């Protein structure tokens, strides 16, 4: 992606999961909000992934690839590297499967020692850690942090800034979060 | 509601139902999209109502009354007088229960003889017809039509125009429709 392609109405899909009950084996609703930059919603996609599973990368890639919006989409934004517990997203694979650059947005800088601790009960913890680690360097941008793949970090920063029109969080992610929690809980709650 | 209260960022809740399979007795997801005028989404509410039941008025009133957005909301917009099949909404009762004026938006002018035909298999068809008929006069506004309660039709027209920022349909209703169909079908489809 080149700088001149980043217009204020760049089509972004923002992805976030929904609230779920801990412990119980279940499918968790994941929302994709198709936005024109930080301006308005053009479409809503959804899929379901396994709590603490490893199917999120494929499920999200399929959700995007089969969408009527695919041809216009220019970038994927995810709220954190994992959905539905520790269903970690392989952003290189997601880029390869969709052909779209990926930005992982984080409100706080993740602490690797805490992640390792949380993963210790997983039999395949090393596999999950590898996916997290290969997501690459973490960059600051205003009050948030991000990782990216298929796009240079300076351009990713520009996309984050262009789309953060109503809060510190890019609008496609903020809205995906509200939809997921509003549908599951009856009212959207909590910060992204 | 007075004319001076209708600002471009007036807080509106747009309500629409979600796709469902005909015939099967079921609960149908209803979405409330809390908007600042036609500009941006502030919250998502949801409830479930019975297909062809008569619980929509109470369910929607409760969804609104218990919301943290209640204090700021100034108007309710519904996509048509019924949700979930023929679960007709009593707009006078909805106004009385919430204290908020109600606008019913319609893409086409409804034909009473077709409605009567569709209702003929309902044992309580007269009750449902009464609710529909007491919703009052139908006014045109651009290419859409509306009914209203608790607000004068000229002011309702102003609210519809202010909030129709990206299509012929007010943004709160357009987005509620996209959320409902995106969550149920996997991708938002169909016109409002």
HADDOCK unambig.tbl for C-alpha pairs under 7 A between the chains (distance, minus, plus):
assign (segid A and resid 43 and name CA) (segid B and resid 178 and name CA) 6.22 0.50 0.50
assign (segid A and resid 43 and name CA) (segid B and resid 188 and name CA) 5.78 0.50 0.50
assign (segid A and resid 44 and name CA) (segid B and resid 178 and name CA) 5.94 0.50 0.50
assign (segid A and resid 44 and name CA) (segid B and resid 179 and name CA) 5.93 0.50 0.50
assign (segid A and resid 44 and name CA) (segid B and resid 182 and name CA) 4.75 0.50 0.50
assign (segid A and resid 44 and name CA) (segid B and resid 187 and name CA) 5.79 0.50 0.50
assign (segid A and resid 44 and name CA) (segid B and resid 188 and name CA) 5.25 0.50 0.50
assign (segid A and resid 45 and name CA) (segid B and resid 182 and name CA) 5.03 0.50 0.50
assign (segid A and resid 45 and name CA) (segid B and resid 183 and name CA) 6.78 0.50 0.50
assign (segid A and resid 45 and name CA) (segid B and resid 186 and name CA) 5.24 0.50 0.50
assign (segid A and resid 45 and name CA) (segid B and resid 187 and name CA) 4.37 0.50 0.50
assign (segid A and resid 45 and name CA) (segid B and resid 188 and name CA) 6.40 0.50 0.50
assign (segid A and resid 46 and name CA) (segid B and resid 182 and name CA) 6.10 0.50 0.50
assign (segid A and resid 46 and name CA) (segid B and resid 183 and name CA) 5.51 0.50 0.50
assign (segid A and resid 46 and name CA) (segid B and resid 186 and name CA) 4.58 0.50 0.50
assign (segid A and resid 46 and name CA) (segid B and resid 187 and name CA) 6.40 0.50 0.50
assign (segid A and resid 47 and name CA) (segid B and resid 186 and name CA) 6.10 0.50 0.50
assign (segid A and resid 178 and name CA) (segid B and resid 43 and name CA) 6.23 0.50 0.50
assign (segid A and resid 178 and name CA) (segid B and resid 44 and name CA) 5.96 0.50 0.50
assign (segid A and resid 179 and name CA) (segid B and resid 44 and name CA) 5.94 0.50 0.50
assign (segid A and resid 182 and name CA) (segid B and resid 44 and name CA) 4.75 0.50 0.50
assign (segid A and resid 182 and name CA) (segid B and resid 45 and name CA) 5.04 0.50 0.50
assign (segid A and resid 182 and name CA) (segid B and resid 46 and name CA) 6.11 0.50 0.50
assign (segid A and resid 183 and name CA) (segid B and resid 45 and name CA) 6.78 0.50 0.50
assign (segid A and resid 183 and name CA) (segid B and resid 46 and name CA) 5.50 0.50 0.50
assign (segid A and resid 186 and name CA) (segid B and resid 45 and name CA) 5.25 0.50 0.50
assign (segid A and resid 186 and name CA) (segid B and resid 46 and name CA) 4.59 0.50 0.50
assign (segid A and resid 186 and name CA) (segid B and resid 47 and name CA) 6.10 0.50 0.50
assign (segid A and resid 187 and name CA) (segid B and resid 44 and name CA) 5.79 0.50 0.50
assign (segid A and resid 187 and name CA) (segid B and resid 45 and name CA) 4.38 0.50 0.50
assign (segid A and resid 187 and name CA) (segid B and resid 46 and name CA) 6.42 0.50 0.50
assign (segid A and resid 188 and name CA) (segid B and resid 43 and name CA) 5.79 0.50 0.50
assign (segid A and resid 188 and name CA) (segid B and resid 44 and name CA) 5.26 0.50 0.50
assign (segid A and resid 188 and name CA) (segid B and resid 45 and name CA) 6.42 0.50 0.50
